[in-house]
Amino acid sequence: MIAYRELVSRGISTRVAADLVGIPRATATRKRRIPVVGPAPIPANKIGDSDRRQILDVVNSKPFVDLPPIQIYAQLLDAGTYLCSISTMYRVLNENKQVKDRRIIYVGGYTPSVLTRPTLVNIQRLDSARLHSQQIPTDS
């Protein structure tokens, strides 16, 4: 790659320089990526801990506990309140592990072990022979 840059700097065309060095011209002329060193900068509009707590309090309040963030957002806007964006609601809920079914955590103190699936009890197997042997009454 250094040889390619040196040839181009001496006035040789990029096509000829790429052929001489033996690399594709697209690779040779591609802009080099400069690796980013250090931590990512903190966004200027990052919400603080008090705002996150306020979002959680509203989302976990009684009227909104069973609703997904998009419906909470819509109802708050209908009431004239802008709390945060839908994606921010999801982000805050995800940080607090509440993105899945939040009703299990907040309604009535149920835990996932208490909520079980209903099961069918005492079901008889229907044999096709028994079904065929039953006669259908006729009106003759």
PyMOL CGO cylinders between C-alpha atoms (Angstrom):
from pymol import cmd
from pymol.cgo import CYLINDER

trace = [
    CYLINDER, 0.00, 0.00, 0.00, 2.92, 2.34, 0.68, 0.3, 1, 1, 1, 1, 1, 1,
    CYLINDER, 2.92, 2.34, 0.68, 4.30, 1.63, -2.78, 0.3, 1, 1, 1, 1, 1, 1,
    CYLINDER, 4.30, 1.63, -2.78, 0.94, 2.48, -4.35, 0.3, 1, 1, 1, 1, 1, 1,
    CYLINDER, 0.94, 2.48, -4.35, 0.77, 5.83, -2.55, 0.3, 1, 1, 1, 1, 1, 1,
    CYLINDER, 0.77, 5.83, -2.55, 4.31, 6.65, -3.54, 0.3, 1, 1, 1, 1, 1, 1,
    CYLINDER, 4.31, 6.65, -3.54, 3.58, 5.91, -7.22, 0.3, 1, 1, 1, 1, 1, 1,
    CYLINDER, 3.58, 5.91, -7.22, 0.41, 8.02, -7.17, 0.3, 1, 1, 1, 1, 1, 1,
    CYLINDER, 0.41, 8.02, -7.17, 2.25, 10.89, -5.48, 0.3, 1, 1, 1, 1, 1, 1,
    CYLINDER, 2.25, 10.89, -5.48, 4.83, 10.87, -8.36, 0.3, 1, 1, 1, 1, 1, 1,
    CYLINDER, 4.83, 10.87, -8.36, 2.07, 11.43, -10.90, 0.3, 1, 1, 1, 1, 1, 1,
    CYLINDER, 2.07, 11.43, -10.90, 1.32, 7.88, -12.08, 0.3, 1, 1, 1, 1, 1, 1,
    CYLINDER, 1.32, 7.88, -12.08, -2.40, 7.22, -12.59, 0.3, 1, 1, 1, 1, 1, 1,
    CYLINDER, -2.40, 7.22, -12.59, -4.24, 5.19, -10.00, 0.3, 1, 1, 1, 1, 1, 1,
    CYLINDER, -4.24, 5.19, -10.00, -5.06, 2.46, -12.54, 0.3, 1, 1, 1, 1, 1, 1,
    CYLINDER, -5.06, 2.46, -12.54, -1.42, 1.94, -13.57, 0.3, 1, 1, 1, 1, 1, 1,
    CYLINDER, -1.42, 1.94, -13.57, -0.18, 2.19, -9.97, 0.3, 1, 1, 1, 1, 1, 1,
    CYLINDER, -0.18, 2.19, -9.97, -2.71, -0.41, -8.80, 0.3, 1, 1, 1, 1, 1, 1,
    CYLINDER, -2.71, -0.41, -8.80, -1.70, -2.76, -11.64, 0.3, 1, 1, 1, 1, 1, 1,
    CYLINDER, -1.70, -2.76, -11.64, 2.01, -2.33, -10.86, 0.3, 1, 1, 1, 1, 1, 1,
    CYLINDER, 2.01, -2.33, -10.86, 1.55, -3.02, -7.15, 0.3, 1, 1, 1, 1, 1, 1,
    CYLINDER, 1.55, -3.02, -7.15, -0.89, -5.88, -7.80, 0.3, 1, 1, 1, 1, 1, 1,
    CYLINDER, -0.89, -5.88, -7.80, -3.86, -4.74, -5.77, 0.3, 1, 1, 1, 1, 1, 1,
    CYLINDER, -3.86, -4.74, -5.77, -7.38, -3.84, -6.91, 0.3, 1, 1, 1, 1, 1, 1,
    CYLINDER, -7.38, -3.84, -6.91, -7.84, -0.14, -7.59, 0.3, 1, 1, 1, 1, 1, 1,
    CYLINDER, -7.84, -0.14, -7.59, -10.95, -0.02, -5.37, 0.3, 1, 1, 1, 1, 1, 1,
    CYLINDER, -10.95, -0.02, -5.37, -8.92, -1.32, -2.45, 0.3, 1, 1, 1, 1, 1, 1,
    CYLINDER, -8.92, -1.32, -2.45, -6.09, 1.08, -3.13, 0.3, 1, 1, 1, 1, 1, 1,
    CYLINDER, -6.09, 1.08, -3.13, -8.29, 4.17, -3.34, 0.3, 1, 1, 1, 1, 1, 1,
    CYLINDER, -8.29, 4.17, -3.34, -10.57, 3.25, -0.45, 0.3, 1, 1, 1, 1, 1, 1,
    CYLINDER, -10.57, 3.25, -0.45, -10.45, 5.68, 2.42, 0.3, 1, 1, 1, 1, 1, 1,
    CYLINDER, -10.45, 5.68, 2.42, -8.59, 4.23, 5.36, 0.3, 1, 1, 1, 1, 1, 1,
    CYLINDER, -8.59, 4.23, 5.36, -10.51, 3.81, 8.56, 0.3, 1, 1, 1, 1, 1, 1,
    CYLINDER, -10.51, 3.81, 8.56, -8.94, 5.48, 11.50, 0.3, 1, 1, 1, 1, 1, 1,
    CYLINDER, -8.94, 5.48, 11.50, -9.56, 3.45, 14.65, 0.3, 1, 1, 1, 1, 1, 1,
    CYLINDER, -9.56, 3.45, 14.65, -11.27, 5.37, 17.45, 0.3, 1, 1, 1, 1, 1, 1,
    CYLINDER, -11.27, 5.37, 17.45, -9.25, 5.29, 20.62, 0.3, 1, 1, 1, 1, 1, 1,
    CYLINDER, -9.25, 5.29, 20.62, -10.77, 5.88, 24.03, 0.3, 1, 1, 1, 1, 1, 1,
    CYLINDER, -10.77, 5.88, 24.03, -14.31, 5.87, 25.41, 0.3, 1, 1, 1, 1, 1, 1,
    CYLINDER, -14.31, 5.87, 25.41, -17.24, 7.06, 23.37, 0.3, 1, 1, 1, 1, 1, 1,
    CYLINDER, -17.24, 7.06, 23.37, -18.26, 10.65, 24.02, 0.3, 1, 1, 1, 1, 1, 1,
    CYLINDER, -18.26, 10.65, 24.02, -21.26, 11.23, 26.27, 0.3, 1, 1, 1, 1, 1, 1,
    CYLINDER, -21.26, 11.23, 26.27, -24.20, 12.64, 24.30, 0.3, 1, 1, 1, 1, 1, 1,
    CYLINDER, -24.20, 12.64, 24.30, -25.31, 16.16, 25.22, 0.3, 1, 1, 1, 1, 1, 1,
    CYLINDER, -25.31, 16.16, 25.22, -28.96, 15.08, 25.49, 0.3, 1, 1, 1, 1, 1, 1,
    CYLINDER, -28.96, 15.08, 25.49, -28.38, 12.06, 27.75, 0.3, 1, 1, 1, 1, 1, 1,
    CYLINDER, -28.38, 12.06, 27.75, -31.15, 11.71, 30.32, 0.3, 1, 1, 1, 1, 1, 1,
    CYLINDER, -31.15, 11.71, 30.32, -30.16, 11.76, 33.96, 0.3, 1, 1, 1, 1, 1, 1,
    CYLINDER, -30.16, 11.76, 33.96, -30.96, 9.35, 36.77, 0.3, 1, 1, 1, 1, 1, 1,
    CYLINDER, -30.96, 9.35, 36.77, -33.82, 11.49, 38.07, 0.3, 1, 1, 1, 1, 1, 1,
    CYLINDER, -33.82, 11.49, 38.07, -35.44, 11.49, 34.62, 0.3, 1, 1, 1, 1, 1, 1,
    CYLINDER, -35.44, 11.49, 34.62, -35.00, 7.72, 34.35, 0.3, 1, 1, 1, 1, 1, 1,
    CYLINDER, -35.00, 7.72, 34.35, -36.64, 7.30, 37.77, 0.3, 1, 1, 1, 1, 1, 1,
    CYLINDER, -36.64, 7.30, 37.77, -39.54, 9.53, 36.66, 0.3, 1, 1, 1, 1, 1, 1,
    CYLINDER, -39.54, 9.53, 36.66, -40.00, 7.45, 33.49, 0.3, 1, 1, 1, 1, 1, 1,
    CYLINDER, -40.00, 7.45, 33.49, -40.04, 4.24, 35.54, 0.3, 1, 1, 1, 1, 1, 1,
    CYLINDER, -40.04, 4.24, 35.54, -42.51, 5.71, 38.02, 0.3, 1, 1, 1, 1, 1, 1,
    CYLINDER, -42.51, 5.71, 38.02, -44.91, 6.73, 35.26, 0.3, 1, 1, 1, 1, 1, 1,
    CYLINDER, -44.91, 6.73, 35.26, -44.57, 3.50, 33.27, 0.3, 1, 1, 1, 1, 1, 1,
    CYLINDER, -44.57, 3.50, 33.27, -45.07, 1.37, 36.38, 0.3, 1, 1, 1, 1, 1, 1,
    CYLINDER, -45.07, 1.37, 36.38, -47.99, 3.42, 37.70, 0.3, 1, 1, 1, 1, 1, 1,
    CYLINDER, -47.99, 3.42, 37.70, -51.40, 1.80, 38.01, 0.3, 1, 1, 1, 1, 1, 1,
    CYLINDER, -51.40, 1.80, 38.01, -52.97, 3.02, 34.73, 0.3, 1, 1, 1, 1, 1, 1,
    CYLINDER, -52.97, 3.02, 34.73, -49.98, 2.04, 32.59, 0.3, 1, 1, 1, 1, 1, 1,
    CYLINDER, -49.98, 2.04, 32.59, -48.68, -1.16, 34.18, 0.3, 1, 1, 1, 1, 1, 1,
    CYLINDER, -48.68, -1.16, 34.18, -50.37, -3.46, 31.66, 0.3, 1, 1, 1, 1, 1, 1,
    CYLINDER, -50.37, -3.46, 31.66, -49.62, -1.38, 28.57, 0.3, 1, 1, 1, 1, 1, 1,
    CYLINDER, -49.62, -1.38, 28.57, -46.71, -1.51, 26.13, 0.3, 1, 1, 1, 1, 1, 1,
    CYLINDER, -46.71, -1.51, 26.13, -44.60, 1.65, 25.79, 0.3, 1, 1, 1, 1, 1, 1,
    CYLINDER, -44.60, 1.65, 25.79, -46.20, 2.68, 22.48, 0.3, 1, 1, 1, 1, 1, 1,
    CYLINDER, -46.20, 2.68, 22.48, -49.65, 2.82, 24.10, 0.3, 1, 1, 1, 1, 1, 1,
    CYLINDER, -49.65, 2.82, 24.10, -48.28, 4.62, 27.16, 0.3, 1, 1, 1, 1, 1, 1,
    CYLINDER, -48.28, 4.62, 27.16, -46.67, 7.17, 24.84, 0.3, 1, 1, 1, 1, 1, 1,
    CYLINDER, -46.67, 7.17, 24.84, -49.94, 7.69, 22.94, 0.3, 1, 1, 1, 1, 1, 1,
    CYLINDER, -49.94, 7.69, 22.94, -52.04, 8.07, 26.09, 0.3, 1, 1, 1, 1, 1, 1,
    CYLINDER, -52.04, 8.07, 26.09, -49.59, 10.55, 27.60, 0.3, 1, 1, 1, 1, 1, 1,
    CYLINDER, -49.59, 10.55, 27.60, -49.62, 12.61, 24.40, 0.3, 1, 1, 1, 1, 1, 1,
    CYLINDER, -49.62, 12.61, 24.40, -53.43, 12.57, 24.38, 0.3, 1, 1, 1, 1, 1, 1,
    CYLINDER, -53.43, 12.57, 24.38, -53.31, 13.94, 27.93, 0.3, 1, 1, 1, 1, 1, 1,
    CYLINDER, -53.31, 13.94, 27.93, -50.89, 16.68, 26.81, 0.3, 1, 1, 1, 1, 1, 1,
    CYLINDER, -50.89, 16.68, 26.81, -47.76, 15.27, 28.44, 0.3, 1, 1, 1, 1, 1, 1,
    CYLINDER, -47.76, 15.27, 28.44, -44.50, 14.46, 26.66, 0.3, 1, 1, 1, 1, 1, 1,
    CYLINDER, -44.50, 14.46, 26.66, -42.37, 12.31, 28.92, 0.3, 1, 1, 1, 1, 1, 1,
    CYLINDER, -42.37, 12.31, 28.92, -39.85, 10.84, 26.49, 0.3, 1, 1, 1, 1, 1, 1,
    CYLINDER, -39.85, 10.84, 26.49, -39.69, 9.03, 23.17, 0.3, 1, 1, 1, 1, 1, 1,
    CYLINDER, -39.69, 9.03, 23.17, -40.88, 5.46, 22.69, 0.3, 1, 1, 1, 1, 1, 1,
    CYLINDER, -40.88, 5.46, 22.69, -37.33, 4.23, 22.15, 0.3, 1, 1, 1, 1, 1, 1,
    CYLINDER, -37.33, 4.23, 22.15, -36.22, 5.91, 25.38, 0.3, 1, 1, 1, 1, 1, 1,
    CYLINDER, -36.22, 5.91, 25.38, -39.04, 4.17, 27.24, 0.3, 1, 1, 1, 1, 1, 1,
    CYLINDER, -39.04, 4.17, 27.24, -37.90, 0.84, 25.84, 0.3, 1, 1, 1, 1, 1, 1,
    CYLINDER, -37.90, 0.84, 25.84, -34.27, 1.65, 26.69, 0.3, 1, 1, 1, 1, 1, 1,
    CYLINDER, -34.27, 1.65, 26.69, -35.12, 2.52, 30.32, 0.3, 1, 1, 1, 1, 1, 1,
    CYLINDER, -35.12, 2.52, 30.32, -37.33, -0.56, 30.67, 0.3, 1, 1, 1, 1, 1, 1,
    CYLINDER, -37.33, -0.56, 30.67, -34.61, -2.75, 29.18, 0.3, 1, 1, 1, 1, 1, 1,
    CYLINDER, -34.61, -2.75, 29.18, -32.03, -1.39, 31.65, 0.3, 1, 1, 1, 1, 1, 1,
    CYLINDER, -32.03, -1.39, 31.65, -34.38, -2.43, 34.47, 0.3, 1, 1, 1, 1, 1, 1,
    CYLINDER, -34.38, -2.43, 34.47, -35.26, -5.81, 32.91, 0.3, 1, 1, 1, 1, 1, 1,
    CYLINDER, -35.26, -5.81, 32.91, -38.92, -4.90, 32.39, 0.3, 1, 1, 1, 1, 1, 1,
    CYLINDER, -38.92, -4.90, 32.39, -39.23, -5.22, 28.62, 0.3, 1, 1, 1, 1, 1, 1,
    CYLINDER, -39.23, -5.22, 28.62, -41.01, -8.57, 28.78, 0.3, 1, 1, 1, 1, 1, 1,
    CYLINDER, -41.01, -8.57, 28.78, -44.32, -9.09, 30.54, 0.3, 1, 1, 1, 1, 1, 1,
    CYLINDER, -44.32, -9.09, 30.54, -44.24, -6.48, 33.32, 0.3, 1, 1, 1, 1, 1, 1,
    CYLINDER, -44.24, -6.48, 33.32, -47.59, -7.54, 34.82, 0.3, 1, 1, 1, 1, 1, 1,
    CYLINDER, -47.59, -7.54, 34.82, -45.94, -10.53, 36.50, 0.3, 1, 1, 1, 1, 1, 1,
    CYLINDER, -45.94, -10.53, 36.50, -43.68, -8.23, 38.48, 0.3, 1, 1, 1, 1, 1, 1,
    CYLINDER, -43.68, -8.23, 38.48, -46.05, -5.43, 39.44, 0.3, 1, 1, 1, 1, 1, 1,
    CYLINDER, -46.05, -5.43, 39.44, -49.63, -6.66, 39.69, 0.3, 1, 1, 1, 1, 1, 1,
    CYLINDER, -49.63, -6.66, 39.69, -50.67, -8.27, 42.95, 0.3, 1, 1, 1, 1, 1, 1,
    CYLINDER, -50.67, -8.27, 42.95, -47.23, -9.53, 43.89, 0.3, 1, 1, 1, 1, 1, 1,
    CYLINDER, -47.23, -9.53, 43.89, -47.42, -12.61, 41.68, 0.3, 1, 1, 1, 1, 1, 1,
    CYLINDER, -47.42, -12.61, 41.68, -44.24, -14.39, 40.83, 0.3, 1, 1, 1, 1, 1, 1,
    CYLINDER, -44.24, -14.39, 40.83, -43.70, -16.49, 37.70, 0.3, 1, 1, 1, 1, 1, 1,
    CYLINDER, -43.70, -16.49, 37.70, -43.83, -19.68, 39.78, 0.3, 1, 1, 1, 1, 1, 1,
    CYLINDER, -43.83, -19.68, 39.78, -47.36, -18.82, 40.97, 0.3, 1, 1, 1, 1, 1, 1,
    CYLINDER, -47.36, -18.82, 40.97, -48.67, -18.26, 37.46, 0.3, 1, 1, 1, 1, 1, 1,
    CYLINDER, -48.67, -18.26, 37.46, -49.04, -21.63, 35.82, 0.3, 1, 1, 1, 1, 1, 1,
    CYLINDER, -49.04, -21.63, 35.82, -50.63, -22.75, 32.64, 0.3, 1, 1, 1, 1, 1, 1,
    CYLINDER, -50.63, -22.75, 32.64, -54.06, -24.30, 32.84, 0.3, 1, 1, 1, 1, 1, 1,
    CYLINDER, -54.06, -24.30, 32.84, -54.04, -28.00, 32.06, 0.3, 1, 1, 1, 1, 1, 1,
    CYLINDER, -54.04, -28.00, 32.06, -56.73, -30.22, 30.67, 0.3, 1, 1, 1, 1, 1, 1,
    CYLINDER, -56.73, -30.22, 30.67, -57.80, -32.92, 33.09, 0.3, 1, 1, 1, 1, 1, 1,
    CYLINDER, -57.80, -32.92, 33.09, -59.54, -36.23, 32.41, 0.3, 1, 1, 1, 1, 1, 1,
    CYLINDER, -59.54, -36.23, 32.41, -59.76, -36.14, 28.63, 0.3, 1, 1, 1, 1, 1, 1,
    CYLINDER, -59.76, -36.14, 28.63, -60.86, -39.34, 26.95, 0.3, 1, 1, 1, 1, 1, 1,
    CYLINDER, -60.86, -39.34, 26.95, -59.29, -40.33, 23.71, 0.3, 1, 1, 1, 1, 1, 1,
    CYLINDER, -59.29, -40.33, 23.71, -61.78, -40.47, 20.90, 0.3, 1, 1, 1, 1, 1, 1,
    CYLINDER, -61.78, -40.47, 20.90, -61.37, -43.52, 18.72, 0.3, 1, 1, 1, 1, 1, 1,
    CYLINDER, -61.37, -43.52, 18.72, -62.40, -43.17, 15.14, 0.3, 1, 1, 1, 1, 1, 1,
    CYLINDER, -62.40, -43.17, 15.14, -64.03, -46.62, 15.30, 0.3, 1, 1, 1, 1, 1, 1,
    CYLINDER, -64.03, -46.62, 15.30, -66.32, -45.49, 18.11, 0.3, 1, 1, 1, 1, 1, 1,
    CYLINDER, -66.32, -45.49, 18.11, -67.24, -42.33, 16.19, 0.3, 1, 1, 1, 1, 1, 1,
    CYLINDER, -67.24, -42.33, 16.19, -68.11, -44.31, 13.06, 0.3, 1, 1, 1, 1, 1, 1,
    CYLINDER, -68.11, -44.31, 13.06, -70.15, -46.83, 14.97, 0.3, 1, 1, 1, 1, 1, 1,
    CYLINDER, -70.15, -46.83, 14.97, -72.52, -44.18, 16.31, 0.3, 1, 1, 1, 1, 1, 1,
    CYLINDER, -72.52, -44.18, 16.31, -75.56, -43.79, 14.15, 0.3, 1, 1, 1, 1, 1, 1,
    CYLINDER, -75.56, -43.79, 14.15, -77.02, -40.48, 13.22, 0.3, 1, 1, 1, 1, 1, 1,
    CYLINDER, -77.02, -40.48, 13.22, -80.80, -40.34, 13.77, 0.3, 1, 1, 1, 1, 1, 1,
    CYLINDER, -80.80, -40.34, 13.77, -82.83, -39.86, 10.61, 0.3, 1, 1, 1, 1, 1, 1,
    CYLINDER, -82.83, -39.86, 10.61, -86.23, -38.24, 10.19, 0.3, 1, 1, 1, 1, 1, 1,
    CYLINDER, -86.23, -38.24, 10.19, -87.90, -41.00, 8.17, 0.3, 1, 1, 1, 1, 1, 1,
]
cmd.load_cgo(trace, "trace")
